[in-house]
Every structure is written in C-alpha cells, then in structure tokens.
Amino acid sequence: MGLTPPSISMFFISTLAGGAGIAARLGYVPILAPLAFWLVALAFVLLWLASVFRNL
C-alpha cells in the first residue's frame, strides 16, 4: 500500500479541526469543549484517509 501526501485543502481542514479541538480543550473555545477529543480524532482520521487514498 503506497501512501500519498494529502491535498492542501484536506491538510487545511484537518489542521483547523485539530486546532479547534486543542483550543477547546485549553478553554479558548468553551462551546466546543465537549467535542474537543472528537475534533482532534477527526483531524487524525482525515489525515489518515487523505494519505491512504489518492485524490483526497
């Protein structure tokens, strides 16, 4: 299985999701605090999918 680099848009979306999760966990975005873990998990899954599948 060959890995490919993620597209710029997928990298940007996953970086935003991960950053939002970290900011929520640290208390900067209290409304997202209950979803902090899931936002970071979503970021990792998006990066994994973009690396495994082409054209994502």
PDB file of N, CA, C and O in Angstrom:
ATOM      1  N   MET A   1       0.852  -1.166   0.000  1.00  0.00           N
ATOM      2  CA  MET A   1       0.000   0.000   0.000  1.00  0.00           C
ATOM      3  C   MET A   1       0.899   1.230   0.000  1.00  0.00           C
ATOM      4  O   MET A   1       1.668   1.452   0.935  1.00  0.00           O
ATOM      5  N   GLY A   2       0.793   2.009  -1.037  1.00  0.00           N
ATOM      6  CA  GLY A   2       1.576   3.231  -1.123  1.00  0.00           C
ATOM      7  C   GLY A   2       0.830   4.410  -0.518  1.00  0.00           C
ATOM      8  O   GLY A   2      -0.379   4.558  -0.693  1.00  0.00           O
ATOM      9  N   LEU A   3       1.558   5.227   0.182  1.00  0.00           N
ATOM     10  CA  LEU A   3       0.952   6.412   0.784  1.00  0.00           C
ATOM     11  C   LEU A   3       1.199   7.621  -0.101  1.00  0.00           C
ATOM     12  O   LEU A   3       2.242   7.731  -0.744  1.00  0.00           O
ATOM     13  N   THR A   4       0.238   8.520  -0.127  1.00  0.00           N
ATOM     14  CA  THR A   4       0.359   9.749  -0.902  1.00  0.00           C
ATOM     15  C   THR A   4       0.201  10.934   0.042  1.00  0.00           C
ATOM     16  O   THR A   4      -0.482  10.821   1.059  1.00  0.00           O
ATOM     17  N   PRO A   5       0.812  12.052  -0.273  1.00  0.00           N
ATOM     18  CA  PRO A   5       0.619  13.221   0.595  1.00  0.00           C
ATOM     19  C   PRO A   5      -0.807  13.755   0.465  1.00  0.00           C
ATOM     20  O   PRO A   5      -1.387  13.700  -0.619  1.00  0.00           O
ATOM     21  N   PRO A   6      -1.371  14.265   1.541  1.00  0.00           N
ATOM     22  CA  PRO A   6      -2.724  14.818   1.463  1.00  0.00           C
ATOM     23  C   PRO A   6      -2.742  16.099   0.638  1.00  0.00           C
ATOM     24  O   PRO A   6      -1.734  16.796   0.520  1.00  0.00           O
ATOM     25  N   SER A   7      -3.895  16.390   0.076  1.00  0.00           N
ATOM     26  CA  SER A   7      -4.032  17.635  -0.677  1.00  0.00           C
ATOM     27  C   SER A   7      -3.976  18.817   0.290  1.00  0.00           C
ATOM     28  O   SER A   7      -4.140  18.666   1.501  1.00  0.00           O
ATOM     29  N   ILE A   8      -3.744  19.976  -0.275  1.00  0.00           N
ATOM     30  CA  ILE A   8      -3.647  21.185   0.547  1.00  0.00           C
ATOM     31  C   ILE A   8      -4.961  21.445   1.284  1.00  0.00           C
ATOM     32  O   ILE A   8      -4.952  21.815   2.458  1.00  0.00           O
ATOM     33  N   SER A   9      -6.082  21.254   0.605  1.00  0.00           N
ATOM     34  CA  SER A   9      -7.378  21.517   1.244  1.00  0.00           C
ATOM     35  C   SER A   9      -7.649  20.541   2.387  1.00  0.00           C
ATOM     36  O   SER A   9      -8.143  20.946   3.439  1.00  0.00           O
ATOM     37  N   MET A  10      -7.331  19.258   2.193  1.00  0.00           N
ATOM     38  CA  MET A  10      -7.560  18.280   3.255  1.00  0.00           C
ATOM     39  C   MET A  10      -6.627  18.537   4.441  1.00  0.00           C
ATOM     40  O   MET A  10      -7.026  18.380   5.595  1.00  0.00           O
ATOM     41  N   PHE A  11      -5.402  18.927   4.156  1.00  0.00           N
ATOM     42  CA  PHE A  11      -4.467  19.264   5.232  1.00  0.00           C
ATOM     43  C   PHE A  11      -4.970  20.476   6.011  1.00  0.00           C
ATOM     44  O   PHE A  11      -4.889  20.507   7.239  1.00  0.00           O
ATOM     45  N   PHE A  12      -5.493  21.481   5.291  1.00  0.00           N
ATOM     46  CA  PHE A  12      -6.007  22.693   5.935  1.00  0.00           C
ATOM     47  C   PHE A  12      -7.218  22.374   6.813  1.00  0.00           C
ATOM     48  O   PHE A  12      -7.321  22.870   7.935  1.00  0.00           O
ATOM     49  N   ILE A  13      -8.133  21.548   6.302  1.00  0.00           N
ATOM     50  CA  ILE A  13      -9.329  21.191   7.066  1.00  0.00           C
ATOM     51  C   ILE A  13      -8.960  20.409   8.321  1.00  0.00           C
ATOM     52  O   ILE A  13      -9.496  20.668   9.398  1.00  0.00           O
ATOM     53  N   SER A  14      -8.045  19.456   8.182  1.00  0.00           N
ATOM     54  CA  SER A  14      -7.654  18.673   9.354  1.00  0.00           C
ATOM     55  C   SER A  14      -6.878  19.518  10.360  1.00  0.00           C
ATOM     56  O   SER A  14      -7.002  19.310  11.567  1.00  0.00           O
ATOM     57  N   THR A  15      -6.083  20.465   9.879  1.00  0.00           N
ATOM     58  CA  THR A  15      -5.372  21.360  10.791  1.00  0.00           C
ATOM     59  C   THR A  15      -6.356  22.245  11.550  1.00  0.00           C
ATOM     60  O   THR A  15      -6.182  22.476  12.746  1.00  0.00           O
ATOM     61  N   LEU A  16      -7.381  22.739  10.872  1.00  0.00           N
ATOM     62  CA  LEU A  16      -8.406  23.540  11.550  1.00  0.00           C
ATOM     63  C   LEU A  16      -9.160  22.718  12.595  1.00  0.00           C
ATOM     64  O   LEU A  16      -9.410  23.194  13.702  1.00  0.00           O
ATOM     65  N   ALA A  17      -9.519  21.487  12.240  1.00  0.00           N
ATOM     66  CA  ALA A  17     -10.237  20.638  13.194  1.00  0.00           C
ATOM     67  C   ALA A  17      -9.369  20.325  14.405  1.00  0.00           C
ATOM     68  O   ALA A  17      -9.839  20.392  15.541  1.00  0.00           O
ATOM     69  N   GLY A  18      -8.113  19.985  14.172  1.00  0.00           N
ATOM     70  CA  GLY A  18      -7.211  19.704  15.287  1.00  0.00           C
ATOM     71  C   GLY A  18      -6.950  20.927  16.140  1.00  0.00           C
ATOM     72  O   GLY A  18      -6.926  20.842  17.368  1.00  0.00           O
ATOM     73  N   GLY A  19      -6.756  22.060  15.495  1.00  0.00           N
ATOM     74  CA  GLY A  19      -6.538  23.302  16.242  1.00  0.00           C
ATOM     75  C   GLY A  19      -7.752  23.697  17.054  1.00  0.00           C
ATOM     76  O   GLY A  19      -7.623  24.175  18.181  1.00  0.00           O
ATOM     77  N   ALA A  20      -8.937  23.499  16.485  1.00  0.00           N
ATOM     78  CA  ALA A  20     -10.167  23.805  17.224  1.00  0.00           C
ATOM     79  C   ALA A  20     -10.317  22.878  18.425  1.00  0.00           C
ATOM     80  O   ALA A  20     -10.755  23.308  19.492  1.00  0.00           O
ATOM     81  N   GLY A  21      -9.957  21.617  18.255  1.00  0.00           N
ATOM     82  CA  GLY A  21     -10.028  20.676  19.373  1.00  0.00           C
ATOM     83  C   GLY A  21      -9.064  21.028  20.486  1.00  0.00           C
ATOM     84  O   GLY A  21      -9.418  20.960  21.663  1.00  0.00           O
ATOM     85  N   ILE A  22      -7.851  21.402  20.126  1.00  0.00           N
ATOM     86  CA  ILE A  22      -6.861  21.788  21.135  1.00  0.00           C
ATOM     87  C   ILE A  22      -7.282  23.084  21.826  1.00  0.00           C
ATOM     88  O   ILE A  22      -7.171  23.206  23.046  1.00  0.00           O
ATOM     89  N   ALA A  23      -7.762  24.044  21.046  1.00  0.00           N
ATOM     90  CA  ALA A  23      -8.217  25.308  21.635  1.00  0.00           C
ATOM     91  C   ALA A  23      -9.406  25.083  22.564  1.00  0.00           C
ATOM     92  O   ALA A  23      -9.513  25.724  23.610  1.00  0.00           O
ATOM     93  N   ALA A  24     -10.294  24.177  22.182  1.00  0.00           N
ATOM     94  CA  ALA A  24     -11.445  23.882  23.033  1.00  0.00           C
ATOM     95  C   ALA A  24     -11.001  23.212  24.326  1.00  0.00           C
ATOM     96  O   ALA A  24     -11.521  23.525  25.397  1.00  0.00           O
ATOM     97  N   ARG A  25     -10.055  22.302  24.236  1.00  0.00           N
ATOM     98  CA  ARG A  25      -9.563  21.614  25.442  1.00  0.00           C
ATOM     99  C   ARG A  25      -8.861  22.576  26.391  1.00  0.00           C
ATOM    100  O   ARG A  25      -8.951  22.424  27.609  1.00  0.00           O
ATOM    101  N   LEU A  26      -8.170  23.557  25.844  1.00  0.00           N
ATOM    102  CA  LEU A  26      -7.464  24.529  26.673  1.00  0.00           C
ATOM    103  C   LEU A  26      -8.376  25.637  27.200  1.00  0.00           C
ATOM    104  O   LEU A  26      -7.946  26.465  28.003  1.00  0.00           O
ATOM    105  N   GLY A  27      -9.639  25.656  26.747  1.00  0.00           N
ATOM    106  CA  GLY A  27     -10.600  26.611  27.277  1.00  0.00           C
ATOM    107  C   GLY A  27     -10.767  27.876  26.467  1.00  0.00           C
ATOM    108  O   GLY A  27     -11.473  28.788  26.896  1.00  0.00           O
ATOM    109  N   TYR A  28     -10.138  27.958  25.308  1.00  0.00           N
ATOM    110  CA  TYR A  28     -10.272  29.163  24.487  1.00  0.00           C
ATOM    111  C   TYR A  28     -11.604  29.210  23.742  1.00  0.00           C
ATOM    112  O   TYR A  28     -12.087  30.293  23.411  1.00  0.00           O
ATOM    113  N   VAL A  29     -12.199  28.054  23.477  1.00  0.00           N
ATOM    114  CA  VAL A  29     -13.493  27.975  22.796  1.00  0.00           C
ATOM    115  C   VAL A  29     -14.396  27.090  23.661  1.00  0.00           C
ATOM    116  O   VAL A  29     -14.534  25.898  23.386  1.00  0.00           O
ATOM    117  N   PRO A  30     -15.008  27.656  24.697  1.00  0.00           N
ATOM    118  CA  PRO A  30     -15.754  26.825  25.648  1.00  0.00           C
ATOM    119  C   PRO A  30     -16.946  26.091  25.039  1.00  0.00           C
ATOM    120  O   PRO A  30     -17.335  25.030  25.529  1.00  0.00           O
ATOM    121  N   ILE A  31     -17.526  26.640  23.983  1.00  0.00           N
ATOM    122  CA  ILE A  31     -18.693  25.982  23.393  1.00  0.00           C
ATOM    123  C   ILE A  31     -18.328  24.650  22.734  1.00  0.00           C
ATOM    124  O   ILE A  31     -19.178  23.770  22.600  1.00  0.00           O
ATOM    125  N   LEU A  32     -17.067  24.502  22.324  1.00  0.00           N
ATOM    126  CA  LEU A  32     -16.617  23.260  21.695  1.00  0.00           C
ATOM    127  C   LEU A  32     -15.941  22.308  22.676  1.00  0.00           C
ATOM    128  O   LEU A  32     -15.474  21.242  22.274  1.00  0.00           O
ATOM    129  N   ALA A  33     -15.882  22.670  23.945  1.00  0.00           N
ATOM    130  CA  ALA A  33     -15.170  21.860  24.937  1.00  0.00           C
ATOM    131  C   ALA A  33     -15.663  20.411  25.010  1.00  0.00           C
ATOM    132  O   ALA A  33     -14.835  19.509  25.128  1.00  0.00           O
ATOM    133  N   PRO A  34     -16.970  20.148  24.944  1.00  0.00           N
ATOM    134  CA  PRO A  34     -17.400  18.740  24.987  1.00  0.00           C
ATOM    135  C   PRO A  34     -16.960  17.937  23.758  1.00  0.00           C
ATOM    136  O   PRO A  34     -16.919  16.708  23.803  1.00  0.00           O
ATOM    137  N   LEU A  35     -16.637  18.618  22.679  1.00  0.00           N
ATOM    138  CA  LEU A  35     -16.253  17.932  21.443  1.00  0.00           C
ATOM    139  C   LEU A  35     -14.750  17.943  21.190  1.00  0.00           C
ATOM    140  O   LEU A  35     -14.313  17.566  20.102  1.00  0.00           O
ATOM    141  N   ALA A  36     -13.961  18.360  22.150  1.00  0.00           N
ATOM    142  CA  ALA A  36     -12.525  18.544  21.931  1.00  0.00           C
ATOM    143  C   ALA A  36     -11.852  17.253  21.479  1.00  0.00           C
ATOM    144  O   ALA A  36     -11.099  17.259  20.505  1.00  0.00           O
ATOM    145  N   PHE A  37     -12.110  16.159  22.163  1.00  0.00           N
ATOM    146  CA  PHE A  37     -11.494  14.883  21.786  1.00  0.00           C
ATOM    147  C   PHE A  37     -11.889  14.483  20.376  1.00  0.00           C
ATOM    148  O   PHE A  37     -11.045  14.054  19.589  1.00  0.00           O
ATOM    149  N   TRP A  38     -13.164  14.620  20.055  1.00  0.00           N
ATOM    150  CA  TRP A  38     -13.651  14.179  18.753  1.00  0.00           C
ATOM    151  C   TRP A  38     -13.131  15.051  17.619  1.00  0.00           C
ATOM    152  O   TRP A  38     -12.943  14.560  16.506  1.00  0.00           O
ATOM    153  N   LEU A  39     -12.897  16.317  17.874  1.00  0.00           N
ATOM    154  CA  LEU A  39     -12.313  17.185  16.848  1.00  0.00           C
ATOM    155  C   LEU A  39     -10.881  16.776  16.527  1.00  0.00           C
ATOM    156  O   LEU A  39     -10.489  16.744  15.361  1.00  0.00           O
ATOM    157  N   VAL A  40     -10.104  16.466  17.552  1.00  0.00           N
ATOM    158  CA  VAL A  40      -8.724  16.028  17.319  1.00  0.00           C
ATOM    159  C   VAL A  40      -8.719  14.654  16.655  1.00  0.00           C
ATOM    160  O   VAL A  40      -7.914  14.406  15.758  1.00  0.00           O
ATOM    161  N   ALA A  41      -9.606  13.764  17.084  1.00  0.00           N
ATOM    162  CA  ALA A  41      -9.704  12.449  16.452  1.00  0.00           C
ATOM    163  C   ALA A  41     -10.113  12.584  14.988  1.00  0.00           C
ATOM    164  O   ALA A  41      -9.585  11.875  14.131  1.00  0.00           O
ATOM    165  N   LEU A  42     -11.042  13.479  14.697  1.00  0.00           N
ATOM    166  CA  LEU A  42     -11.455  13.724  13.314  1.00  0.00           C
ATOM    167  C   LEU A  42     -10.288  14.218  12.471  1.00  0.00           C
ATOM    168  O   LEU A  42     -10.140  13.812  11.318  1.00  0.00           O
ATOM    169  N   ALA A  43      -9.470  15.080  13.031  1.00  0.00           N
ATOM    170  CA  ALA A  43      -8.313  15.595  12.301  1.00  0.00           C
ATOM    171  C   ALA A  43      -7.355  14.468  11.935  1.00  0.00           C
ATOM    172  O   ALA A  43      -6.864  14.414  10.808  1.00  0.00           O
ATOM    173  N   PHE A  44      -7.083  13.567  12.878  1.00  0.00           N
ATOM    174  CA  PHE A  44      -6.193  12.452  12.589  1.00  0.00           C
ATOM    175  C   PHE A  44      -6.789  11.504  11.554  1.00  0.00           C
ATOM    176  O   PHE A  44      -6.076  11.023  10.674  1.00  0.00           O
ATOM    177  N   VAL A  45      -8.079  11.234  11.650  1.00  0.00           N
ATOM    178  CA  VAL A  45      -8.725  10.342  10.684  1.00  0.00           C
ATOM    179  C   VAL A  45      -8.715  10.961   9.292  1.00  0.00           C
ATOM    180  O   VAL A  45      -8.470  10.262   8.308  1.00  0.00           O
ATOM    181  N   LEU A  46      -8.976  12.253   9.196  1.00  0.00           N
ATOM    182  CA  LEU A  46      -8.940  12.917   7.893  1.00  0.00           C
ATOM    183  C   LEU A  46      -7.551  12.850   7.273  1.00  0.00           C
ATOM    184  O   LEU A  46      -7.418  12.586   6.078  1.00  0.00           O
ATOM    185  N   LEU A  47      -6.521  13.084   8.072  1.00  0.00           N
ATOM    186  CA  LEU A  47      -5.158  12.987   7.547  1.00  0.00           C
ATOM    187  C   LEU A  47      -4.824  11.565   7.137  1.00  0.00           C
ATOM    188  O   LEU A  47      -4.157  11.355   6.125  1.00  0.00           O
ATOM    189  N   TRP A  48      -5.275  10.590   7.902  1.00  0.00           N
ATOM    190  CA  TRP A  48      -5.034   9.195   7.555  1.00  0.00           C
ATOM    191  C   TRP A  48      -5.729   8.835   6.242  1.00  0.00           C
ATOM    192  O   TRP A  48      -5.122   8.215   5.369  1.00  0.00           O
ATOM    193  N   LEU A  49      -6.992   9.218   6.099  1.00  0.00           N
ATOM    194  CA  LEU A  49      -7.724   8.930   4.864  1.00  0.00           C
ATOM    195  C   LEU A  49      -7.084   9.604   3.660  1.00  0.00           C
ATOM    196  O   LEU A  49      -6.989   9.008   2.587  1.00  0.00           O
ATOM    197  N   ALA A  50      -6.649  10.831   3.834  1.00  0.00           N
ATOM    198  CA  ALA A  50      -6.032  11.560   2.730  1.00  0.00           C
ATOM    199  C   ALA A  50      -4.686  10.961   2.356  1.00  0.00           C
ATOM    200  O   ALA A  50      -4.261  11.077   1.206  1.00  0.00           O
ATOM    201  N   SER A  51      -4.013  10.329   3.294  1.00  0.00           N
ATOM    202  CA  SER A  51      -2.725   9.708   2.989  1.00  0.00           C
ATOM    203  C   SER A  51      -2.891   8.343   2.338  1.00  0.00           C
ATOM    204  O   SER A  51      -2.078   7.954   1.500  1.00  0.00           O
ATOM    205  N   VAL A  52      -3.925   7.620   2.711  1.00  0.00           N
ATOM    206  CA  VAL A  52      -4.117   6.269   2.187  1.00  0.00           C
ATOM    207  C   VAL A  52      -4.766   6.289   0.809  1.00  0.00           C
ATOM    208  O   VAL A  52      -4.351   5.543  -0.078  1.00  0.00           O
ATOM    209  N   PHE A  53      -5.767   7.122   0.620  1.00  0.00           N
ATOM    210  CA  PHE A  53      -6.493   7.163  -0.643  1.00  0.00           C
ATOM    211  C   PHE A  53      -6.013   8.322  -1.500  1.00  0.00           C
ATOM    212  O   PHE A  53      -5.742   9.412  -0.997  1.00  0.00           O
ATOM    213  N   ARG A  54      -5.916   8.081  -2.765  1.00  0.00           N
ATOM    214  CA  ARG A  54      -5.492   9.128  -3.699  1.00  0.00           C
ATOM    215  C   ARG A  54      -6.627  10.127  -3.940  1.00  0.00           C
ATOM    216  O   ARG A  54      -7.801   9.809  -3.752  1.00  0.00           O
ATOM    217  N   ASN A  55      -6.260  11.316  -4.351  1.00  0.00           N
ATOM    218  CA  ASN A  55      -7.193  12.385  -4.744  1.00  0.00           C
ATOM    219  C   ASN A  55      -8.114  12.838  -3.615  1.00  0.00           C
ATOM    220  O   ASN A  55      -9.246  13.250  -3.868  1.00  0.00           O
ATOM    221  N   LEU A  56      -7.650  12.767  -2.396  1.00  0.00           N
ATOM    222  CA  LEU A  56      -8.433  13.324  -1.282  1.00  0.00           C
ATOM    223  C   LEU A  56      -7.744  14.543  -0.756  1.00  0.00           C
ATOM    224  O   LEU A  56      -8.231  15.170   0.184  1.00  0.00           O
TER     225      LEU A  56
END
